[in-house]
Amino acid sequence: MNVLSLFDGMSCGQIALDQLGIKVDNYFASEIDKYAIQVTKENYPNTIHLGNVTNIYAQDKRLNLPKIDLLLGGSPCQGFSFAGKQLNFDDPRSALFFEFVRLLKETNPKYFLLENVKMKQEYQDIISEHLGVTPITINSSLVSAQNRVRLYWTNIPNITQPEERGIVLKDILEDIEFHPITQYLKNTFHGKPRGDLVKDIDGKSSTLCATMWKGQIGTFIKTDKPIQVGMADNINGHDILKRIYSPEGKSPTLNSMGGGNREPKIECGAFRGRYEEDGSTKQQLEIRPDDKTNSLTTVQKDNVVVKDKMYYRKITPLECERLQTVPDNYTASVSKTQRYKMLGNGWTVEIIKHILKNIKETDHGA
């Protein structure tokens, strides 16, 4: 099979094909981000990189492209996203969709797959008209600990919804032994917390949209939505950056997370009771779940002790890999910042596998 992947990123499509055991003779990738290319080369050195999509033409003799069997693409979605400015086809990033359409016509592959964000119906219909198929909406929460709704346009037959696997944040967290009293003392100065302050939401948790109350902190059941349990006071900007989530629920949708405290934040524990040390009263931490917590790095500032009731930290790059069902440390060859960015822009591999497996079943391993 010959594959052409447009806007290839860190090559999640290649991971899916590899894990499915679908034989790939040539994997051609169009990508311009040097860090994503570096990660792809690290993991799949035989990838044939073609550069900018606007310079790729099926009949270009210099490229010498063979017959393409599968065309993949996740064209930039910022202009379509409900979370963005919704410039849609007027946004030059979203206009790159038409490069996918052009190459779909030029290569005439047996199969194609295009992924994009949830968008207004009118723009969804335009894409469907150009591709000749309507999309299937799949939430990554079915197969991972991340709430991530995406549209998939494909002519691969018999695509259905994946089965619910019941995975939540605590199932993918890194577990590192934690000594709460020692950690509390390290993060205090003259008896006052040194670091982030948190506002508690009346001792209850809510989903991202704050419409479904789930009961007291510590009594959560598994859910298919993020559970918000607090707000970080020390972070500037929009409220969405300050939200703290329970490990009993899903992660919010990963984005490019390019700095600015955009990484999802998870609750690690809460204060319980007090104890005496050198004649002074100290608060003791209760850590959840399973008396363990995680560290973003070995730097203590990445774990943040918070005032009165809660302890939280940013989610780690390795945990982001798990949220996207990418192999552990797949992106480890680049900086933490770049790992966050490309994982936020990437695909949920288990969803892509769920779709592409029908190629194997249809073609008997072609």
N, C-alpha and C positions, 0 to 999 in steps of 0.2 A: 504493500500500500504506500502511495505517495501522498504526503500531507503538506498542505500550505496553511500556516497559521498566521493570521494578520493580527497586529497589536498583541503579539505573543506574550509580552510581559516576561514572567519567570518560567514560562512554558508549562503551565498547569495542564494543558491539553496533552502534552507529552507524558506527564506523570500518569494521567488517566490511561492512556493507551498502553503504556509500559505495564502498569499494574493489572490491566485486563489481559495482557499477553497477546495483544493484537500486533502482528508483525508489521513494522514500519521500515520500508526500504529507504525512503528519503523523507526527512522532516525539514521543510523549509520554513524559516521564521522571519517575519517582518517585525522589527522592534528598533526603537531609537534610544531607549534609556540604557545607558552604559552599565548601570548597576544590575538591572534585570538581565542584560545580556551576559554579564559576568557570572551571575548565579546559574543561568542556563548552561553556559560553557563548563562550569564546575561540575554540574550533574549530568549533562548530556553533551559531551564534547563533539559528538558527530553531527550536531545540529548545523544546518546550512543557513547562515544568516544573510539576509538579502537587503537589510537596511530599511529606509523609509518606504512606506506603502505607496506613496505617490510616484515612486520611481520603478515600480514593479509592473511589468507587462508580460502577459503570458507568451506573446510571440517574440519577445526580445531574445535574439540569438545569443547575446552575451550571457544571459541567465541560463539558457539551455534547460528550461523547465520540462520535465517529463509530463505525461498525462497525470493530472491531479485527481486523486480518488476522494479526498476529504478536505473540505475547506472549513477552517475554524476561524472564529473571530469574536472578540469582545470589544467592539469599538468604544472609544472614550465616551463615558456616560454623563459627564458633569453637566452638559447642557440640557439633558433630559430629566435629571433627578429632581424629585419633589423637594429635596433638601437644598437644591441649588437655586440659581436665578431663573431656571426654566427658559433659557433662550432658545432651546430646542434646535431646529435646523439652522437657525441664524448663528448659533455658536459654532466657530470653526472646528472645535473638537468633535462635536456631534455630526458635523458635516462629513467627517471621515467615514461615516456609515456608507456614503455613496461610493467610496473606494472599495468597500466590501462588495457592493452591488456590481460594480464594474468588473471586478476580478471573478465574481461568481459567473458572470456572463462569458468572460474570456476563457476561463478554465473549464467551465461546464463539468463540475465534479459529480460523481455519483451521489455523494452525500455532502451536506453542509450543516453547520451549526453556528448560530449567532446568539450571543448573550447580551442582555442589557437590563437596565434598571426598570422598575415600575414607573410608568409615565402616564400622561394624559391620554385618554382613549384616541383622540384625533391623531396624535403622533404615532401611537402604536399602530393605528390603521394604515398610515402611510408606509411604515416599515413592512407591514404584512402585505400590502399591495405590491411593493417592489420585490418581495421574496416569494410571493405566491403561496405562503402558508401563514396560519395564525399561530401565535405563541402559546406555549404552556407555561403557566405560572407555578414556580416551585420555590418553597421556602427552605433554605439550608437547614433550618431548625429541625427538620425531619431526620437529618443524618449527622448533625453536629450540634455543638453547644452555642451556635450563633443564630440569631434571628436575622435572616438575610433573604428578602424576597427579590427574586429575579425572574425576568422573562426569557424564554428560550425558543427561538425560531429554528426549526429543523425539518428536513424531509426524511429523517431517520424514522422508520415506522414503529408503531406500537409503544410509544412513550406514555408511561403512566406515572402516577405519583409514587415516590419512594415510600417504603414502610417507615413508620415512626420508630426510632431507635431509643428514644427516651434519654438522650444525653443532655446533661446540664453542665454549667460552668465547673462545679466541683469535680466533675469526672475527668476534666482535662488539666487541672491545675498542677503545677509543680509542687511536690511536697518536700519541705525542708524543715528539719527539727527546729523548734522555736522555744526559747525560754522567756516567757512573758515578762517576769519581773526585771530581769537583766535588761531586756530590750526597752522596757518602760523607762528605766533609770537612764539609759543611754540617750533617750530622746527627751529628756527633761532638763531644764536649766533653772536653778534656784527654786525647785519644786513646781515649776510651771511647764506645761507642755511646750516643747520646741519643735515646731513644724506646723502641720496643717490642722485647722479647726474645722469641725463638722457641725452642721445643724441637723438634728434628728427630726424625723417627720412623725411626731406624735407616737413614737414607739411602734409604728406600723410600716409596712412596705407597700409599694404600689408598682404597677407596670410603668413602662415609659410614658404612656399617655395619662397616667394617674387616674385611671377609670376603674380599676379592679383592685380592691383591697384584699390582701392575702393574710391578714392576721398579724399577730405579734412577731417581732424579730425573734428568730430562732425556732419558729414553728412552721417553716415553709414546707410545702410539698412540691414535687417536680412539676414544672410548668413549661409551656412552649413559648413563653414570653420573658423578656427581661423583668427583673423585680428590683425596682429602685428602693433603696433603704435609707438614703441620706443625701446630703449636699455638702460638698467641700467649700468651706468659707474662704480658704486662702487663694483660690483660683479666680482670676479675672476673666471676664468675657461672658458669653451666653451661658444660660443655665445648663444646656446640654453637656457642656464641658465639665460641670461640677457634679454630675450625677454619680452616685455610688451604687453599685449593684450587688445583690446577694448571689453567692455561689450556688444557691439552690435553683436559680433560674437560668435563662439564656443570656449570652452576651448581646449587647446591641450590635447593629451592623458595623463591621469594621470599615473605616474609610482610609484615606491615604495617610492620615496621622502624621503629617509632616511638622511635628513640633507643636507648641502652643497648648500643651496638656490635652491633646485630643485623644490620647489612648484611653480605652475604657478603664474604669476604676472599680475594684471589687473590694467588698468588705472582708476583712480577715478575722475580726473578733470584736469583743466588747469588754468594757471594764466590769469587774465584779468585786464587790466588797472592798475591804481595806486591810492592811497589815501594818504592824509596827516595825520600824527600823531606826535604831539610834534615837529612840524617843520621839520620832516624828511619824506621822501617819502617811502611808503611801497607798495609792490605789493599785489593785492587782488586776491583771488582764485575764479575761477568759477568751481563749482562742477557738474559733470554729472554722472549718469542720475538723473533727478528729484530732484536736489539739496540735494541729500543724498549720504552718502558713508558708508563704513563699517569699522569695526575694527577687526583685527585678534584676539586680546585679549583686555583687558582694558589698556594694556601697550602702551603708545603713540609711542614707537619706532617701533611698528608693522605697523603703518601708516607712510609712508615716503613722506615727502615733497621734491620735486625735482626741479632742476634748470630751470628757464625760462618758461617752457611751460607745464610741466606735473607733476602729482601727482599719485603715484601708491602704491599698497600694495600686499602682498601675499594673495592668496586665503585661506579661512579658512577651518578647518576640517569639519564643518557643511556644507559648500558649496561643499566640495568634496563628502560628503554623497549625496547631491542633484545631483551632476554630475553623480554619480553612481546609482541614483534613489533608494538609501537606505533610510529608514525612518530617520527623523531628530533625531540626538543624539543617534543613534543606537550604535555607537562606543564610547560613552562618558565615559565609565567605565575605559578606559586606557589613557595613556599620549597622548599629542598632536602628538608627534613623531610617536608613534605606530599607532595612528589613520591614519595619512598620509600614513604610510607604508601599512597597510592592505587594505585601500581603493584603493590605487594604484594597489595592487595585486588582487583586487576583481573583481567581475562581475558587469555588468550593469543589475540590477534586472529586469527592464522593458523588456529587450531583452530576458532574461531567461523566464519571464512570457509569452512573446509572443510565445516562442517555446513550453513550457510545457502546455500551454492552450489546445494544440491539443490532449494531453493525455486525458484531461477532456472531450473534445468533442468526441473523439474516443470511450472512455470507459464509457461515460455517468456518469462521476463522480466517477469512480473506484478509 
